[in-house]
Amino acid sequence: MSGDLERIPLAKPVIGDRERELVDEVLRSGMLSLGPMVPRFERMWAERIGVRHAVAVSSGTAGLHLCLHAMGLGPGDEVITSSFSFVASANAIVFTGATPVFAEVDPLTFDMDPAAVEAAITPRTKAIMIVDIFGYPAEVPALVDIARRHGLKLVEDACQSIDGAYDGRKLGTFGHPAVYGFYANKQLTTAEGGVVLTDDDELARVLGSLRNQGRSDDGAWLVHSRLGFNYRLSDVHSAIGVAQLERLDDMLAARARVAGWYQSRMAGIDGVTPMYEGPQQRSWFVYAPRLDPDLVRDEVIGELDALGISAKPYLPCIHLQPYYQDDHGHRPGEFPVTEAISASTIALPFFPEMTEEQVDRVCAGLDAVIRGRRAGAAGAGARAGA
Ligand SMILES: Cc1ncc(COP(=O)(O)O)c(C=O)c1O
């Protein structure tokens, strides 16, 4: 039982007076949408990343869909992506009529293995969607090279890698669009929202129109020159984003500090593999180490829950989601590396304001649960052998 201890949530946004002040400014202005806060938010992003354009949209999913739509993808086309991602990555491909083709991931980074991507290319392949899962940048230069050699388009789902970089070069500056998502559990939130980063003037122009019902480029009143969507980000959401962006460095540093506490403690817990630390800098989004296969993850989660510690199985494979099995014919066993990772990763409480004491409590709880389960299993084994 958790006794009097307060439950530790999985995630928690940092919302302060500055968010309230800017939201209030928008509310008082009366310009709740299509007002000046959106371009202000976009300019801040473009400057921070060093790209010519940041196009704010209503969600990360919307940003991915718009990019693929603008690339002209449609029925009969294939887009290679990762099954070890949030379902929106593949859904955005399906929205266009194209088919997602999954490529196996690397067992350390959990991102797509470039060799598997190249092997998945067929005459129907039109694009690759890179995913930087758990904030660890994918092998972007290798994937850019594959796309160039095969004449494929690229889009990057960097929804979990806000402000991420490969070899110090920010995602979004590699010649293809990168998309961030700003749902409430992300490194920066606008409650719901996203942004597309690109250096491509023409793409930015088309995205700006597509997100706003296909409005003509000269902004003429109710003239719609293409079939568009309502994927606008409102000024209210943008106001939250401006405040968050003003202190993004502090929030990212706080996440990295919490991750550091976790990493050092996890190394001492039997049955757990801490998160991978490789040559690239992870933009810390979740803390999701792997459990050894003998530990039944869902039961571990249940026992942690009883201790007041929130945890979730994260991430389920996309190809094993009911929709992708029922409508796309996918089956277990197709991607053994992805499936093994997905069956073993456990998301633990992780947010910038998490204290070292809370991290200690989570780690002690996990250690106790694992020891208890292993002792129980050993006891059962001894009884069975007696
Ligand atoms: C990898 C990835 N792609 C896409 C999305 C979709 O973003 P949104 O929820 O803003 O639509 C998410 C959101 O969690 C994500 O994690």
The ligand as an SDF file (V2000), in Angstrom:
LIG
                    3D

 16 16  0  0  0  0  0  0  0  0999 V2000
    6.4740   10.1660  -31.9420 C   0  0  0  0  0  0  0  0  0  0  0  0
    5.2140   10.9670  -31.9810 C   0  0  0  0  0  0  0  0  0  0  0  0
    4.6860   11.3030  -33.1590 N   0  0  0  0  0  0  0  0  0  0  0  0
    3.5600   12.0150  -33.2540 C   0  0  0  0  0  0  0  0  0  0  0  0
    2.8910   12.4430  -32.1360 C   0  0  0  0  0  0  0  0  0  0  0  0
    1.6210   13.1940  -32.3130 C   0  0  0  0  0  0  0  0  0  0  0  0
    1.6410   14.4260  -31.7060 O   0  0  0  0  0  0  0  0  0  0  0  0
    0.2590   15.1050  -31.2500 P   0  0  0  0  0  0  0  0  0  0  0  0
   -0.2370   14.3470  -30.0610 O   0  0  0  0  0  0  0  0  0  0  0  0
    0.6760   16.5120  -30.9370 O   0  0  0  0  0  0  0  0  0  0  0  0
   -0.6600   15.0360  -32.3930 O   0  0  0  0  0  0  0  0  0  0  0  0
    3.3840   12.1250  -30.8770 C   0  0  0  0  0  0  0  0  0  0  0  0
    2.6810   12.5480  -29.6590 C   0  0  0  0  0  0  0  0  0  0  0  0
    2.8510   12.0250  -28.6000 O   0  0  0  0  0  0  0  0  0  0  0  0
    4.5690   11.3480  -30.7840 C   0  0  0  0  0  0  0  0  0  0  0  0
    5.0610   10.9830  -29.6070 O   0  0  0  0  0  0  0  0  0  0  0  0
  1  2  1  0
  2  3  1  0
  2 15  2  0
  3  4  2  0
  4  5  1  0
  5  6  1  0
  5 12  2  0
  6  7  1  0
  7  8  1  0
  8  9  2  0
  8 10  1  0
  8 11  1  0
 12 13  1  0
 12 15  1  0
 13 14  2  0
 15 16  1  0
M  END
$$$$
